Amino acid sequence: MKSDIAALYKQLKIEKANKGEVASKFKFTDKASDDYQALLITMQEVSGRIKSIEATIKELEHPAIADIKTESSTTNVSPFTTINIETIWAKPFTFKTLNPAEFKQWDTFLKQQPSTSYHHSIWLDVIKKSFGHNSSILVALDQNQNILGGIPLTFFSSKIFGKFAVSIPFVNYGGVISNYIDIAKALIQKTQTLCMEQQLSHIEIRTMQDGLSDNSLDKKVSMVLELPATDDALEKQLGTKVRAQYKKAEEHTPTYKVGKLDLLDDFYKVFSRNMRDLGTPVYSKTWFENILCAPDIKSSILVVYMNHKPVSTGFLVGNDMTLEIPWASTIQSANAKNANMWMYRRILSYAITEGYRFFDFGRSTMGAGTFKFKKQWGAKPYQHHWYYLLANETEKPELNPDNPKFKIFIFMWKLMPIWLTKIIGPQIIKNIP
């Protein structure tokens, strides 16, 4: 098995090098020539071979991924809406880029579409206010100038990480919204042109939709629990091992509060300390404050206390039927007291009380520790499909802690005092989506 995977990685490296050579020839070839069309065909063939090899590697390394669709399909109602591949527009359309002054047109369109809260322009406003990044929305229009679909894009530019764009940064979900599969594919293909025109290294598009383009990253899943109607029903469906863990925390008489700005300081105290311990630069407190203050974002904070001190916390965002926990932290010393388990049990009770049907534990890598933690609660995996439109690069960018290049940085960060990480961290993390 290991020898087969090693051989596939070797072949993948060769094919990616081939793709790089082909890509480098485009800039020197006339678009109207036969040679340019031949290059396009060659690029499609190479991309197809790369996608096939990556799929085989994924199946060999993570056989459980093949079961995700089967496992998640047992839920009658999915927490995620994907585009029906049989729904085709097949009529003329044009592209347009909406600037912030035109975002209301996009929000009006979203009222008629199933989408995440992150697609709404309020999140682009919060990102601009918190990090200074500009955003635009690429849309497809019919002949009457009605929106058929679109992709919100946020643009990054820094000396360390270069120029690129993401849909949508700092959160788990984004990407293309449309009722038509051909429009969705055309929008993603159009971002390739934007990538070249604006001299970006890449554009990253975060979706839950398979088959929209080549060069995707599929190793992440969202772990989602379908909630019963009552807290008593949840208590019965949770396994004895899970119940024993969160009940053990009660020996330390924990308490909790749910609020907004009134709990921000306690949240950030735990969050910033935990990020330091993980070796990860911390967001500024302003980012969370701006989310909490945004009138159209359903957000709240839950904090667990032991001995009257905050030890575990979760930042919650509600969207339609789903309550999500994009950010959660527990002080390491409190893990031995099962504070983290107790916190999640309180959050699940809160989600049921608030009338949510699903609880989204957030994304994880298949088989990783966080994946196993979430699975024990009964959460099911839903696979992410992140697409990368590249300029002249042959490797997908990985601006995340999983990248081996950041190991030394992570080690050094863990040694820094917390007060210093609060100063330096926000300046670094604002350019890591």
C-alpha positions, 0 to 999 in steps of 0.5 A: 500500500505504502509503495503504491502511494509513494509511486502515485506521489512521484507521478503526481509530481511529474504531472504537476511539473508538466502542467507548469511547463504548459502554463508558462507557454500561454503568455508567449502564445497568440490567443487566436492561433492554433497553437493556443488551442492546442495548449488548452487541450494539453492543459485539460489533459494534464489537469485531468490526469492530476485530478485522477491521481489525486483522487486515487491517493485520497481513496488509498490514504483515507478510505473513510472519505468514500463513505461520507456521502452515504453516511450523510445521506441518512439525514432527511434534510441536509444542512447544506444546499448544493446545486442540482447538476441537471439544472442548466441555464443554457441561455446567453449571459454576461459577467459583471463585477459588483463594487460595494456600492452595488452590494444591495443588488446581491443581497436582494438576489440572496433572498431568493437563494439558499445560501450561508449567512457568510455570503451576505455583504455584511460579512464583506463589510465586517472583513473590510472594517476588521482587516482592511481587505477590499471585496467585490462580487463577480456575478453572471447576468441574464439579458435583463440584467438579473443576477443568475449567480455570483462569487464574493471575493476578498483580495489580499496583498502582503509582502509575505504571502503575496497577492491572492483572493478568497471566497470567503476568508476567515470562515468555513463557507463561501464560494459560488451561489447559483441555481444553475450548474453551468452558471456556477462552472462558468463563474469559477472559470471566469475567476481564472481570468481575474487571477491573470488580469489582477496578477494574483498568485491564486484564487481560493473558492470554498464550497460544499459542491463537487465537480465545479472545476479541476484542482480542488482540495477535498481533505476537509469535512464539516462535522454536523449533528442533527439535533433532536427536538428536546434536550432530554432526547439528546441526553438519551442519544448521546453515548455513555462514554460522552455522558460520563466525560461531561458529567465528570466536569461537574465535580468542579462546579462549573457555571456558564453564561451566554451573551455578546459584548458583555462576555467578549473580554472573557472570551478573548482571554481564553481564546488568545491564551489557547491560540498562543499554546497552539502556536497560532497567531491570534485575531484581534479582539476587534474582529469579534467585536465587529461581528457581535455588533453587526445587526444582521449577524446572529452571533453570541458567546458562551463562556464556562467558568470554574472557580469564577475564572473563564476556562472554556468558550465558544463563539457562535454564529446562527444561520437559518436551521444551523448553529455553528461554532467557528471558534472555540478554546479551552485553557489546557489546564482545564481540559483535565477537568473536562471543561471542554466536554461540559461546554459543548454539552451546554452549547448543544442544549442552547442550540435546541432551546433556540430552535436550531435543527443542526449543530455545526462543530466546524471543519476538520481533517478526516481522521484527525483528533478534532474529527474524532472528538466531534464524531463521538457526539454523533456528528456526521461528515460533509465534505468540503470542495475548495477550488484553486485557480492558479496563475503560474503555480503548480502547487496548491497554496496551504496557508494553514498550520498543517503546512510543514513549512510553518512547524518552526514558526509554530514552535517559536510562537508557543514560547512567546508571552501572551501579551506580545502575541496579542500585538504581533498576532493580528498583523500576521493573521489578517493575511492568512485566510 
